[in-house]
Amino acid sequence: MQERKIKTRNAIFKSALTLFNEKGIDATSTKEITTNAGVAEGTLYRHFASKDELAWALFEHHYGNIASSLLQARRQSRDFRETVESTVYAFCKLVDHAPDAFRYCMLAQHDFLSRVAQDEGNPVLVIRSIIQEAMDADQMPKGDVAILSAMSLGIVMQPATFFLYGALSAPFEQHADQFIEAIWLLLTQRGA
């Protein structure tokens, strides 16, 4: 029984992800989602209170996966440079292997970022904590952690957006070394 519920929920998630990316959340009906998922419309409401709650659950799931991947990369690193490298590669791999999930997070972030937990499930806070720890350990010059986090993320996020819309060649991971060098210079060579 539990396996069937998970399978149904996953079918709804997959359908919603596809349709939300194609049409947007507001322009997608619950009927379209359930028809595409191969389930009755009432089934959606047994899993989610509303279409908005489905959209939030989908965002929270995929945004949390990004954070988990970054945390895992961070935990496997031995020093600050390796942490920068491993988190950038982890991010690039996510874009390559789950482009629809990444696209959805990019499109829906403005609707849902205010609801994201302020803990390890938040990719922005993972990056902030990496930078803060490096400053505290004197592995990089002191600075405004928030702005340095935003700038570091921007070095990877904007090219990822270009990639998702076909303006950069695939795989995205082939660009990782350029991102790493730009972030490393930003974090360690400011004012040098």
C-alpha positions, 0 to 999 in steps of 0.5 A: 500500500505504501509503495503504491502511494509513493508511486502515485505521489511520484507520478504527480510530482513528475507530471507537475514538474513537466507542466509547471516548467512548460506552462508555469504554475498559474497556467497549469490546472490540476486536471492537466496534472492528474491527466498527465500523471494517469490518476484521478483528479481527487487523487491529487487532493489526497496527497496535497491540499492544493495545487499551490501546496503541490508546487511548494512540495515540489520546490522544497523537495528539489531545493533540498536535493540541491542543498544535500548534494552541496553538503555531501560535497562539502563533507568529503572535502579536506580543505577550503580549495577542495570544498570550492571545487567539490561544491561547484562540481556537485552543482554542475552535475545537478544541472546536467543530470536533473535539468528539469528540477533545476529549471523549476527551482529557478522559475519558482524560487521567487514564490517560495524562497521565503518559506525555505527553512533556514538550516542545512536544507537551504543551498544558500546557507550551505554556501554562506557557512562554507565562506564564513568558516573559511573566513573564521579559519583565516583561509580567505580575507574577511568580508561581507559573507552575504555579498560574497555568497551571492556573488559566488552563487551568481558565478554559477547560477547565471551560466546555468540559466544560459545553459538551460536555455541553450546558450551554453554547450553541454555538458554543463560540468565542462565549464566547472573549472572556469567557475571554480577559478572565478570563485576562487579569485573572488574569495581569496584575491579581493583587493590583492 
